[in-house]
Amino acid sequence: MGAEYKVLKIMEMTRMAEERGLEKYYRHTIKTKGGTILTIDIDEKDFTEDKAAPILLKKAQSADKILAL
């Protein structure tokens, strides 16, 4: 079985946080196995290989299931 998704681009972004001013997050653009292009925002605290990979995988699998409907 091939990869469920491919990361096309990652952009570091900032946004206003309700409690503490500015916060960083990372916007990932991925292409799923089925060809769907998705944009997923991941908080700075989750921007590690171990934490980001399952988030991206789950989104990719969900998108491909919806595409198959």
PDB file of N, CA, C, O and CB in Angstrom:
ATOM      1  N   MET A   1       0.840  -1.176   0.000  1.00  0.00           N
ATOM      2  CA  MET A   1       0.000   0.000   0.000  1.00  0.00           C
ATOM      3  C   MET A   1       0.891   1.247   0.000  1.00  0.00           C
ATOM      4  O   MET A   1       1.845   1.338   0.773  1.00  0.00           O
ATOM      5  CB  MET A   1      -0.959  -0.006   1.221  1.00  0.00           C
ATOM      6  N   GLY A   2       0.568   2.204  -0.875  1.00  0.00           N
ATOM      7  CA  GLY A   2       1.365   3.412  -0.993  1.00  0.00           C
ATOM      8  C   GLY A   2       1.072   4.388   0.119  1.00  0.00           C
ATOM      9  O   GLY A   2       0.255   4.123   1.001  1.00  0.00           O
ATOM     10  N   ALA A   3       1.735   5.503   0.071  1.00  0.00           N
ATOM     11  CA  ALA A   3       1.527   6.561   1.068  1.00  0.00           C
ATOM     12  C   ALA A   3       0.097   7.087   0.984  1.00  0.00           C
ATOM     13  O   ALA A   3      -0.457   7.206  -0.108  1.00  0.00           O
ATOM     14  CB  ALA A   3       2.539   7.718   0.863  1.00  0.00           C
ATOM     15  N   GLU A   4      -0.484   7.394   2.101  1.00  0.00           N
ATOM     16  CA  GLU A   4      -1.851   7.901   2.162  1.00  0.00           C
ATOM     17  C   GLU A   4      -1.935   9.371   1.756  1.00  0.00           C
ATOM     18  O   GLU A   4      -2.995   9.853   1.358  1.00  0.00           O
ATOM     19  CB  GLU A   4      -2.410   7.721   3.563  1.00  0.00           C
ATOM     20  N   TYR A   5      -0.811  10.078   1.859  1.00  0.00           N
ATOM     21  CA  TYR A   5      -0.784  11.498   1.503  1.00  0.00           C
ATOM     22  C   TYR A   5       0.651  11.933   1.229  1.00  0.00           C
ATOM     23  O   TYR A   5       1.608  11.265   1.619  1.00  0.00           O
ATOM     24  CB  TYR A   5      -1.409  12.361   2.630  1.00  0.00           C
ATOM     25  N   LYS A   6       0.775  13.074   0.546  1.00  0.00           N
ATOM     26  CA  LYS A   6       2.075  13.683   0.316  1.00  0.00           C
ATOM     27  C   LYS A   6       1.975  15.140   0.737  1.00  0.00           C
ATOM     28  O   LYS A   6       1.040  15.838   0.344  1.00  0.00           O
ATOM     29  CB  LYS A   6       2.523  13.547  -1.181  1.00  0.00           C
ATOM     30  N   VAL A   7       2.925  15.600   1.526  1.00  0.00           N
ATOM     31  CA  VAL A   7       2.956  17.007   1.932  1.00  0.00           C
ATOM     32  C   VAL A   7       3.501  17.813   0.761  1.00  0.00           C
ATOM     33  O   VAL A   7       4.608  17.564   0.282  1.00  0.00           O
ATOM     34  CB  VAL A   7       3.830  17.219   3.228  1.00  0.00           C
ATOM     35  N   LEU A   8       2.707  18.786   0.302  1.00  0.00           N
ATOM     36  CA  LEU A   8       3.110  19.634  -0.811  1.00  0.00           C
ATOM     37  C   LEU A   8       3.796  20.911  -0.339  1.00  0.00           C
ATOM     38  O   LEU A   8       4.734  21.395  -0.972  1.00  0.00           O
ATOM     39  CB  LEU A   8       1.906  19.982  -1.659  1.00  0.00           C
ATOM     40  N   LYS A   9       3.312  21.454   0.791  1.00  0.00           N
ATOM     41  CA  LYS A   9       3.850  22.724   1.271  1.00  0.00           C
ATOM     42  C   LYS A   9       3.533  22.884   2.750  1.00  0.00           C
ATOM     43  O   LYS A   9       2.503  22.403   3.223  1.00  0.00           O
ATOM     44  CB  LYS A   9       3.276  23.912   0.459  1.00  0.00           C
ATOM     45  N   ILE A  10       4.419  23.560   3.483  1.00  0.00           N
ATOM     46  CA  ILE A  10       4.190  23.944   4.879  1.00  0.00           C
ATOM     47  C   ILE A  10       4.514  25.427   5.001  1.00  0.00           C
ATOM     48  O   ILE A  10       5.584  25.877   4.590  1.00  0.00           O
ATOM     49  CB  ILE A  10       5.064  23.081   5.877  1.00  0.00           C
ATOM     50  N   MET A  11       3.581  26.177   5.567  1.00  0.00           N
ATOM     51  CA  MET A  11       3.795  27.609   5.797  1.00  0.00           C
ATOM     52  C   MET A  11       3.645  27.915   7.282  1.00  0.00           C
ATOM     53  O   MET A  11       2.688  27.476   7.919  1.00  0.00           O
ATOM     54  CB  MET A  11       2.799  28.463   4.961  1.00  0.00           C
ATOM     55  N   GLU A  12       4.592  28.668   7.828  1.00  0.00           N
ATOM     56  CA  GLU A  12       4.474  29.131   9.209  1.00  0.00           C
ATOM     57  C   GLU A  12       3.592  30.378   9.209  1.00  0.00           C
ATOM     58  O   GLU A  12       3.837  31.315   8.449  1.00  0.00           O
ATOM     59  CB  GLU A  12       5.887  29.430   9.841  1.00  0.00           C
ATOM     60  N   MET A  13       2.574  30.390  10.054  1.00  0.00           N
ATOM     61  CA  MET A  13       1.608  31.477  10.100  1.00  0.00           C
ATOM     62  C   MET A  13       1.473  31.965  11.543  1.00  0.00           C
ATOM     63  O   MET A  13       1.886  31.280  12.478  1.00  0.00           O
ATOM     64  CB  MET A  13       0.232  31.022   9.534  1.00  0.00           C
ATOM     65  N   THR A  14       0.896  33.147  11.712  1.00  0.00           N
ATOM     66  CA  THR A  14       0.563  33.647  13.049  1.00  0.00           C
ATOM     67  C   THR A  14      -0.891  34.094  13.054  1.00  0.00           C
ATOM     68  O   THR A  14      -1.446  34.472  12.023  1.00  0.00           O
ATOM     69  CB  THR A  14       1.507  34.822  13.469  1.00  0.00           C
ATOM     70  N   ARG A  15      -1.489  34.042  14.226  1.00  0.00           N
ATOM     71  CA  ARG A  15      -2.866  34.489  14.419  1.00  0.00           C
ATOM     72  C   ARG A  15      -3.004  35.048  15.826  1.00  0.00           C
ATOM     73  O   ARG A  15      -2.177  34.795  16.702  1.00  0.00           O
ATOM     74  CB  ARG A  15      -3.876  33.326  14.182  1.00  0.00           C
ATOM     75  N   MET A  16      -4.063  35.811  16.017  1.00  0.00           N
ATOM     76  CA  MET A  16      -4.345  36.355  17.348  1.00  0.00           C
ATOM     77  C   MET A  16      -4.921  35.254  18.233  1.00  0.00           C
ATOM     78  O   MET A  16      -5.857  34.553  17.849  1.00  0.00           O
ATOM     79  CB  MET A  16      -5.328  37.561  17.260  1.00  0.00           C
ATOM     80  N   ALA A  17      -4.355  35.120  19.402  1.00  0.00           N
ATOM     81  CA  ALA A  17      -4.866  34.177  20.394  1.00  0.00           C
ATOM     82  C   ALA A  17      -5.733  34.954  21.376  1.00  0.00           C
ATOM     83  O   ALA A  17      -5.460  36.115  21.679  1.00  0.00           O
ATOM     84  CB  ALA A  17      -3.700  33.430  21.133  1.00  0.00           C
ATOM     85  N   GLU A  18      -6.756  34.314  21.858  1.00  0.00           N
ATOM     86  CA  GLU A  18      -7.661  34.985  22.785  1.00  0.00           C
ATOM     87  C   GLU A  18      -6.971  35.397  24.080  1.00  0.00           C
ATOM     88  O   GLU A  18      -7.267  36.459  24.627  1.00  0.00           O
ATOM     89  CB  GLU A  18      -8.831  34.088  23.098  1.00  0.00           C
ATOM     90  N   GLU A  19      -6.067  34.579  24.568  1.00  0.00           N
ATOM     91  CA  GLU A  19      -5.493  34.806  25.889  1.00  0.00           C
ATOM     92  C   GLU A  19      -4.088  35.387  25.887  1.00  0.00           C
ATOM     93  O   GLU A  19      -3.721  36.091  26.828  1.00  0.00           O
ATOM     94  CB  GLU A  19      -5.480  33.539  26.633  1.00  0.00           C
ATOM     95  N   ARG A  20      -3.291  35.114  24.859  1.00  0.00           N
ATOM     96  CA  ARG A  20      -1.883  35.486  24.967  1.00  0.00           C
ATOM     97  C   ARG A  20      -1.297  36.169  23.732  1.00  0.00           C
ATOM     98  O   ARG A  20      -0.135  35.934  23.401  1.00  0.00           O
ATOM     99  CB  ARG A  20      -1.088  34.277  25.263  1.00  0.00           C
ATOM    100  N   GLY A  21      -2.053  36.988  23.061  1.00  0.00           N
ATOM    101  CA  GLY A  21      -1.511  37.735  21.922  1.00  0.00           C
ATOM    102  C   GLY A  21      -1.387  36.884  20.672  1.00  0.00           C
ATOM    103  O   GLY A  21      -2.339  36.215  20.269  1.00  0.00           O
ATOM    104  N   LEU A  22      -0.215  36.912  20.063  1.00  0.00           N
ATOM    105  CA  LEU A  22       0.016  36.152  18.841  1.00  0.00           C
ATOM    106  C   LEU A  22       0.440  34.721  19.151  1.00  0.00           C
ATOM    107  O   LEU A  22       1.115  34.460  20.148  1.00  0.00           O
ATOM    108  CB  LEU A  22       1.073  36.837  17.984  1.00  0.00           C
ATOM    109  N   GLU A  23       0.032  33.796  18.276  1.00  0.00           N
ATOM    110  CA  GLU A  23       0.491  32.420  18.374  1.00  0.00           C
ATOM    111  C   GLU A  23       0.838  31.917  16.978  1.00  0.00           C
ATOM    112  O   GLU A  23       0.242  32.338  15.987  1.00  0.00           O
ATOM    113  CB  GLU A  23      -0.584  31.516  19.040  1.00  0.00           C
ATOM    114  N   LYS A  24       1.802  31.019  16.917  1.00  0.00           N
ATOM    115  CA  LYS A  24       2.222  30.430  15.651  1.00  0.00           C
ATOM    116  C   LYS A  24       1.433  29.158  15.389  1.00  0.00           C
ATOM    117  O   LYS A  24       1.052  28.437  16.311  1.00  0.00           O
ATOM    118  CB  LYS A  24       3.735  30.136  15.656  1.00  0.00           C
ATOM    119  N   TYR A  25       1.198  28.901  14.114  1.00  0.00           N
ATOM    120  CA  TYR A  25       0.665  27.625  13.681  1.00  0.00           C
ATOM    121  C   TYR A  25       1.246  27.331  12.305  1.00  0.00           C
ATOM    122  O   TYR A  25       1.832  28.210  11.674  1.00  0.00           O
ATOM    123  CB  TYR A  25      -0.900  27.633  13.657  1.00  0.00           C
ATOM    124  N   TYR A  26       1.086  26.114  11.847  1.00  0.00           N
ATOM    125  CA  TYR A  26       1.677  25.686  10.596  1.00  0.00           C
ATOM    126  C   TYR A  26       0.580  25.166   9.676  1.00  0.00           C
ATOM    127  O   TYR A  26      -0.166  24.255  10.035  1.00  0.00           O
ATOM    128  CB  TYR A  26       2.754  24.608  10.836  1.00  0.00           C
ATOM    129  N   ARG A  27       0.491  25.757   8.478  1.00  0.00           N
ATOM    130  CA  ARG A  27      -0.516  25.384   7.494  1.00  0.00           C
ATOM    131  C   ARG A  27       0.129  24.402   6.518  1.00  0.00           C
ATOM    132  O   ARG A  27       1.058  24.744   5.786  1.00  0.00           O
ATOM    133  CB  ARG A  27      -1.086  26.646   6.747  1.00  0.00           C
ATOM    134  N   HIS A  28      -0.391  23.168   6.529  1.00  0.00           N
ATOM    135  CA  HIS A  28       0.104  22.101   5.660  1.00  0.00           C
ATOM    136  C   HIS A  28      -0.843  21.944   4.476  1.00  0.00           C
ATOM    137  O   HIS A  28      -2.059  21.871   4.652  1.00  0.00           O
ATOM    138  CB  HIS A  28       0.241  20.758   6.442  1.00  0.00           C
ATOM    139  N   THR A  29      -0.296  21.893   3.295  1.00  0.00           N
ATOM    140  CA  THR A  29      -1.075  21.550   2.109  1.00  0.00           C
ATOM    141  C   THR A  29      -0.645  20.146   1.716  1.00  0.00           C
ATOM    142  O   THR A  29       0.535  19.889   1.480  1.00  0.00           O
ATOM    143  CB  THR A  29      -0.857  22.591   0.925  1.00  0.00           C
ATOM    144  N   ILE A  30      -1.621  19.235   1.646  1.00  0.00           N
ATOM    145  CA  ILE A  30      -1.319  17.841   1.325  1.00  0.00           C
ATOM    146  C   ILE A  30      -2.161  17.380   0.142  1.00  0.00           C
ATOM    147  O   ILE A  30      -3.210  17.947  -0.165  1.00  0.00           O
ATOM    148  CB  ILE A  30      -1.567  16.932   2.548  1.00  0.00           C
ATOM    149  N   LYS A  31      -1.667  16.337  -0.508  1.00  0.00           N
ATOM    150  CA  LYS A  31      -2.422  15.672  -1.574  1.00  0.00           C
ATOM    151  C   LYS A  31      -2.639  14.240  -1.123  1.00  0.00           C
ATOM    152  O   LYS A  31      -1.686  13.518  -0.828  1.00  0.00           O
ATOM    153  CB  LYS A  31      -1.670  15.735  -2.969  1.00  0.00           C
ATOM    154  N   THR A  32      -3.902  13.835  -1.072  1.00  0.00           N
ATOM    155  CA  THR A  32      -4.218  12.494  -0.590  1.00  0.00           C
ATOM    156  C   THR A  32      -3.974  11.455  -1.683  1.00  0.00           C
ATOM    157  O   THR A  32      -3.772  11.793  -2.849  1.00  0.00           O
ATOM    158  CB  THR A  32      -5.675  12.427  -0.108  1.00  0.00           C
ATOM    159  N   LYS A  33      -3.997  10.215  -1.288  1.00  0.00           N
ATOM    160  CA  LYS A  33      -3.826   9.102  -2.214  1.00  0.00           C
ATOM    161  C   LYS A  33      -4.866   9.173  -3.334  1.00  0.00           C
ATOM    162  O   LYS A  33      -4.577   8.820  -4.477  1.00  0.00           O
ATOM    163  CB  LYS A  33      -3.931   7.759  -1.467  1.00  0.00           C
ATOM    164  N   GLY A  34      -6.071   9.627  -3.004  1.00  0.00           N
ATOM    165  CA  GLY A  34      -7.149   9.741  -3.983  1.00  0.00           C
ATOM    166  C   GLY A  34      -7.081  10.997  -4.831  1.00  0.00           C
ATOM    167  O   GLY A  34      -7.895  11.168  -5.738  1.00  0.00           O
ATOM    168  N   GLY A  35      -6.120  11.888  -4.557  1.00  0.00           N
ATOM    169  CA  GLY A  35      -5.937  13.078  -5.362  1.00  0.00           C
ATOM    170  C   GLY A  35      -6.541  14.354  -4.802  1.00  0.00           C
ATOM    171  O   GLY A  35      -6.466  15.401  -5.443  1.00  0.00           O
ATOM    172  N   THR A  36      -7.138  14.288  -3.622  1.00  0.00           N
ATOM    173  CA  THR A  36      -7.732  15.471  -3.003  1.00  0.00           C
ATOM    174  C   THR A  36      -6.637  16.350  -2.413  1.00  0.00           C
ATOM    175  O   THR A  36      -5.710  15.854  -1.773  1.00  0.00           O
ATOM    176  CB  THR A  36      -8.751  15.067  -1.911  1.00  0.00           C
ATOM    177  N   ILE A  37      -6.748  17.657  -2.630  1.00  0.00           N
ATOM    178  CA  ILE A  37      -5.817  18.621  -2.046  1.00  0.00           C
ATOM    179  C   ILE A  37      -6.487  19.212  -0.800  1.00  0.00           C
ATOM    180  O   ILE A  37      -7.599  19.734  -0.883  1.00  0.00           O
ATOM    181  CB  ILE A  37      -5.425  19.753  -3.084  1.00  0.00           C
ATOM    182  N   LEU A  38      -5.825  19.131   0.333  1.00  0.00           N
ATOM    183  CA  LEU A  38      -6.356  19.625   1.604  1.00  0.00           C
ATOM    184  C   LEU A  38      -5.382  20.608   2.238  1.00  0.00           C
ATOM    185  O   LEU A  38      -4.172  20.539   2.018  1.00  0.00           O
ATOM    186  CB  LEU A  38      -6.638  18.457   2.568  1.00  0.00           C
ATOM    187  N   THR A  39      -5.930  21.520   3.025  1.00  0.00           N
ATOM    188  CA  THR A  39      -5.128  22.414   3.845  1.00  0.00           C
ATOM    189  C   THR A  39      -5.492  22.145   5.299  1.00  0.00           C
ATOM    190  O   THR A  39      -6.660  22.223   5.679  1.00  0.00           O
ATOM    191  CB  THR A  39      -5.362  23.922   3.462  1.00  0.00           C
ATOM    192  N   ILE A  40      -4.488  21.827   6.107  1.00  0.00           N
ATOM    193  CA  ILE A  40      -4.691  21.499   7.516  1.00  0.00           C
ATOM    194  C   ILE A  40      -3.796  22.391   8.360  1.00  0.00           C
ATOM    195  O   ILE A  40      -2.591  22.470   8.122  1.00  0.00           O
ATOM    196  CB  ILE A  40      -4.396  19.996   7.795  1.00  0.00           C
ATOM    197  N   ASP A  41      -4.384  23.067   9.350  1.00  0.00           N
ATOM    198  CA  ASP A  41      -3.620  23.905  10.278  1.00  0.00           C
ATOM    199  C   ASP A  41      -3.261  23.091  11.509  1.00  0.00           C
ATOM    200  O   ASP A  41      -4.112  22.424  12.097  1.00  0.00           O
ATOM    201  CB  ASP A  41      -4.422  25.174  10.676  1.00  0.00           C
ATOM    202  N   ILE A  42      -1.989  23.153  11.894  1.00  0.00           N
ATOM    203  CA  ILE A  42      -1.498  22.430  13.070  1.00  0.00           C
ATOM    204  C   ILE A  42      -0.844  23.440  14.002  1.00  0.00           C
ATOM    205  O   ILE A  42       0.018  24.213  13.585  1.00  0.00           O
ATOM    206  CB  ILE A  42      -0.488  21.292  12.671  1.00  0.00           C
ATOM    207  N   ASP A  43      -1.257  23.430  15.265  1.00  0.00           N
ATOM    208  CA  ASP A  43      -0.703  24.346  16.264  1.00  0.00           C
ATOM    209  C   ASP A  43       0.788  24.099  16.460  1.00  0.00           C
ATOM    210  O   ASP A  43       1.285  22.997  16.229  1.00  0.00           O
ATOM    211  CB  ASP A  43      -1.442  24.196  17.600  1.00  0.00           C
ATOM    212  N   GLU A  44       1.491  25.146  16.889  1.00  0.00           N
ATOM    213  CA  GLU A  44       2.938  25.057  17.092  1.00  0.00           C
ATOM    214  C   GLU A  44       3.310  23.919  18.043  1.00  0.00           C
ATOM    215  O   GLU A  44       4.308  23.233  17.825  1.00  0.00           O
ATOM    216  CB  GLU A  44       3.473  26.379  17.634  1.00  0.00           C
ATOM    217  N   LYS A  45       2.516  23.713  19.093  1.00  0.00           N
ATOM    218  CA  LYS A  45       2.830  22.650  20.064  1.00  0.00           C
ATOM    219  C   LYS A  45       2.756  21.252  19.440  1.00  0.00           C
ATOM    220  O   LYS A  45       3.382  20.318  19.941  1.00  0.00           O
ATOM    221  CB  LYS A  45       1.872  22.729  21.256  1.00  0.00           C
ATOM    222  N   ASP A  46       1.998  21.104  18.357  1.00  0.00           N
ATOM    223  CA  ASP A  46       1.857  19.812  17.683  1.00  0.00           C
ATOM    224  C   ASP A  46       2.728  19.689  16.437  1.00  0.00           C
ATOM    225  O   ASP A  46       2.624  18.705  15.704  1.00  0.00           O
ATOM    226  CB  ASP A  46       0.415  19.589  17.309  1.00  0.00           C
ATOM    227  N   PHE A  47       3.581  20.673  16.191  1.00  0.00           N
ATOM    228  CA  PHE A  47       4.422  20.674  14.999  1.00  0.00           C
ATOM    229  C   PHE A  47       5.693  19.865  15.241  1.00  0.00           C
ATOM    230  O   PHE A  47       6.802  20.400  15.248  1.00  0.00           O
ATOM    231  CB  PHE A  47       4.775  22.115  14.588  1.00  0.00           C
ATOM    232  N   THR A  48       5.504  18.568  15.438  1.00  0.00           N
ATOM    233  CA  THR A  48       6.601  17.602  15.509  1.00  0.00           C
ATOM    234  C   THR A  48       6.203  16.434  14.619  1.00  0.00           C
ATOM    235  O   THR A  48       5.021  16.244  14.332  1.00  0.00           O
ATOM    236  CB  THR A  48       6.890  17.132  17.000  1.00  0.00           C
ATOM    237  N   GLU A  49       7.163  15.667  14.189  1.00  0.00           N
ATOM    238  CA  GLU A  49       6.865  14.527  13.319  1.00  0.00           C
ATOM    239  C   GLU A  49       5.889  13.556  13.985  1.00  0.00           C
ATOM    240  O   GLU A  49       4.956  13.068  13.346  1.00  0.00           O
ATOM    241  CB  GLU A  49       8.157  13.793  12.945  1.00  0.00           C
ATOM    242  N   ASP A  50       6.111  13.281  15.270  1.00  0.00           N
ATOM    243  CA  ASP A  50       5.277  12.312  15.977  1.00  0.00           C
ATOM    244  C   ASP A  50       3.834  12.776  16.152  1.00  0.00           C
ATOM    245  O   ASP A  50       2.913  11.960  16.126  1.00  0.00           O
ATOM    246  CB  ASP A  50       5.874  12.020  17.324  1.00  0.00           C
ATOM    247  N   LYS A  51       3.634  14.078  16.329  1.00  0.00           N
ATOM    248  CA  LYS A  51       2.284  14.585  16.555  1.00  0.00           C
ATOM    249  C   LYS A  51       1.578  14.966  15.257  1.00  0.00           C
ATOM    250  O   LYS A  51       0.371  14.757  15.135  1.00  0.00           O
ATOM    251  CB  LYS A  51       2.333  15.780  17.475  1.00  0.00           C
ATOM    252  N   ALA A  52       2.302  15.518  14.290  1.00  0.00           N
ATOM    253  CA  ALA A  52       1.675  15.984  13.050  1.00  0.00           C
ATOM    254  C   ALA A  52       1.262  14.825  12.130  1.00  0.00           C
ATOM    255  O   ALA A  52       0.202  14.882  11.506  1.00  0.00           O
ATOM    256  CB  ALA A  52       2.629  16.914  12.307  1.00  0.00           C
ATOM    257  N   ALA A  53       2.084  13.785  12.041  1.00  0.00           N
ATOM    258  CA  ALA A  53       1.811  12.684  11.112  1.00  0.00           C
ATOM    259  C   ALA A  53       0.434  12.045  11.322  1.00  0.00           C
ATOM    260  O   ALA A  53      -0.282  11.842  10.341  1.00  0.00           O
ATOM    261  CB  ALA A  53       2.882  11.625  11.251  1.00  0.00           C
ATOM    262  N   PRO A  54       0.030  11.717  12.561  1.00  0.00           N
ATOM    263  CA  PRO A  54      -1.296  11.117  12.731  1.00  0.00           C
ATOM    264  C   PRO A  54      -2.442  12.082  12.385  1.00  0.00           C
ATOM    265  O   PRO A  54      -3.493  11.651  11.909  1.00  0.00           O
ATOM    266  CB  PRO A  54      -1.455  10.634  14.161  1.00  0.00           C
ATOM    267  N   ILE A  55      -2.240  13.376  12.622  1.00  0.00           N
ATOM    268  CA  ILE A  55      -3.265  14.366  12.293  1.00  0.00           C
ATOM    269  C   ILE A  55      -3.454  14.412  10.779  1.00  0.00           C
ATOM    270  O   ILE A  55      -4.583  14.375  10.290  1.00  0.00           O
ATOM    271  CB  ILE A  55      -2.880  15.772  12.843  1.00  0.00           C
ATOM    272  N   LEU A  56      -2.356  14.491  10.044  1.00  0.00           N
ATOM    273  CA  LEU A  56      -2.417  14.545   8.591  1.00  0.00           C
ATOM    274  C   LEU A  56      -2.982  13.250   8.008  1.00  0.00           C
ATOM    275  O   LEU A  56      -3.774  13.287   7.067  1.00  0.00           O
ATOM    276  CB  LEU A  56      -1.030  14.819   8.017  1.00  0.00           C
ATOM    277  N   LEU A  57      -2.583  12.118   8.557  1.00  0.00           N
ATOM    278  CA  LEU A  57      -3.077  10.824   8.082  1.00  0.00           C
ATOM    279  C   LEU A  57      -4.588  10.711   8.251  1.00  0.00           C
ATOM    280  O   LEU A  57      -5.287  10.282   7.333  1.00  0.00           O
ATOM    281  CB  LEU A  57      -2.382   9.684   8.829  1.00  0.00           C
ATOM    282  N   LYS A  58      -5.088  11.090   9.412  1.00  0.00           N
ATOM    283  CA  LYS A  58      -6.522  11.007   9.682  1.00  0.00           C
ATOM    284  C   LYS A  58      -7.317  11.880   8.717  1.00  0.00           C
ATOM    285  O   LYS A  58      -8.342  11.450   8.189  1.00  0.00           O
ATOM    286  CB  LYS A  58      -6.817  11.419  11.126  1.00  0.00           C
ATOM    287  N   LYS A  59      -6.849  13.104   8.485  1.00  0.00           N
ATOM    288  CA  LYS A  59      -7.531  14.012   7.553  1.00  0.00           C
ATOM    289  C   LYS A  59      -7.504  13.449   6.132  1.00  0.00           C
ATOM    290  O   LYS A  59      -8.510  13.509   5.426  1.00  0.00           O
ATOM    291  CB  LYS A  59      -6.875  15.411   7.583  1.00  0.00           C
ATOM    292  N   ALA A  60      -6.369  12.906   5.709  1.00  0.00           N
ATOM    293  CA  ALA A  60      -6.249  12.340   4.364  1.00  0.00           C
ATOM    294  C   ALA A  60      -7.182  11.151   4.186  1.00  0.00           C
ATOM    295  O   ALA A  60      -7.855  11.041   3.161  1.00  0.00           O
ATOM    296  CB  ALA A  60      -4.803  11.918   4.086  1.00  0.00           C
ATOM    297  N   GLN A  61      -7.231  10.266   5.164  1.00  0.00           N
ATOM    298  CA  GLN A  61      -8.103   9.095   5.074  1.00  0.00           C
ATOM    299  C   GLN A  61      -9.569   9.496   5.056  1.00  0.00           C
ATOM    300  O   GLN A  61     -10.359   8.926   4.304  1.00  0.00           O
ATOM    301  CB  GLN A  61      -7.840   8.146   6.237  1.00  0.00           C
ATOM    302  N   SER A  62      -9.941  10.477   5.883  1.00  0.00           N
ATOM    303  CA  SER A  62     -11.324  10.949   5.903  1.00  0.00           C
ATOM    304  C   SER A  62     -11.717  11.551   4.562  1.00  0.00           C
ATOM    305  O   SER A  62     -12.805  11.282   4.053  1.00  0.00           O
ATOM    306  CB  SER A  62     -11.521  11.977   7.016  1.00  0.00           C
ATOM    307  N   ALA A  63     -10.844  12.356   3.995  1.00  0.00           N
ATOM    308  CA  ALA A  63     -11.144  12.988   2.700  1.00  0.00           C
ATOM    309  C   ALA A  63     -11.326  11.935   1.611  1.00  0.00           C
ATOM    310  O   ALA A  63     -12.237  12.049   0.791  1.00  0.00           O
ATOM    311  CB  ALA A  63     -10.020  13.970   2.302  1.00  0.00           C
ATOM    312  N   ASP A  64     -10.481  10.922   1.591  1.00  0.00           N
ATOM    313  CA  ASP A  64     -10.601   9.883   0.564  1.00  0.00           C
ATOM    314  C   ASP A  64     -11.857   9.043   0.753  1.00  0.00           C
ATOM    315  O   ASP A  64     -12.442   8.586  -0.229  1.00  0.00           O
ATOM    316  CB  ASP A  64      -9.373   8.982   0.580  1.00  0.00           C
ATOM    317  N   LYS A  65     -12.284   8.831   1.996  1.00  0.00           N
ATOM    318  CA  LYS A  65     -13.543   8.118   2.237  1.00  0.00           C
ATOM    319  C   LYS A  65     -14.724   8.933   1.724  1.00  0.00           C
ATOM    320  O   LYS A  65     -15.645   8.386   1.119  1.00  0.00           O
ATOM    321  CB  LYS A  65     -13.718   7.813   3.740  1.00  0.00           C
ATOM    322  N   ILE A  66     -14.696  10.233   1.963  1.00  0.00           N
ATOM    323  CA  ILE A  66     -15.773  11.105   1.470  1.00  0.00           C
ATOM    324  C   ILE A  66     -15.756  11.149  -0.057  1.00  0.00           C
ATOM    325  O   ILE A  66     -16.813  11.131  -0.688  1.00  0.00           O
ATOM    326  CB  ILE A  66     -15.630  12.541   2.052  1.00  0.00           C
ATOM    327  N   LEU A  67     -14.581  11.205  -0.648  1.00  0.00           N
ATOM    328  CA  LEU A  67     -14.450  11.217  -2.096  1.00  0.00           C
ATOM    329  C   LEU A  67     -15.053   9.952  -2.717  1.00  0.00           C
ATOM    330  O   LEU A  67     -15.589   9.997  -3.824  1.00  0.00           O
ATOM    331  CB  LEU A  67     -12.978  11.353  -2.491  1.00  0.00           C
ATOM    332  N   ALA A  68     -14.964   8.835  -2.007  1.00  0.00           N
ATOM    333  CA  ALA A  68     -15.459   7.554  -2.520  1.00  0.00           C
ATOM    334  C   ALA A  68     -16.985   7.411  -2.421  1.00  0.00           C
ATOM    335  O   ALA A  68     -17.534   6.438  -2.937  1.00  0.00           O
ATOM    336  CB  ALA A  68     -14.798   6.417  -1.767  1.00  0.00           C
ATOM    337  N   LEU A  69     -17.668   8.335  -1.786  1.00  0.00           N
ATOM    338  CA  LEU A  69     -19.132   8.236  -1.637  1.00  0.00           C
ATOM    339  C   LEU A  69     -19.829   8.325  -2.960  1.00  0.00           C
ATOM    340  O   LEU A  69     -21.057   8.260  -3.017  1.00  0.00           O
ATOM    341  CB  LEU A  69     -19.656   9.322  -0.721  1.00  0.00           C
TER     342      LEU A  69
END
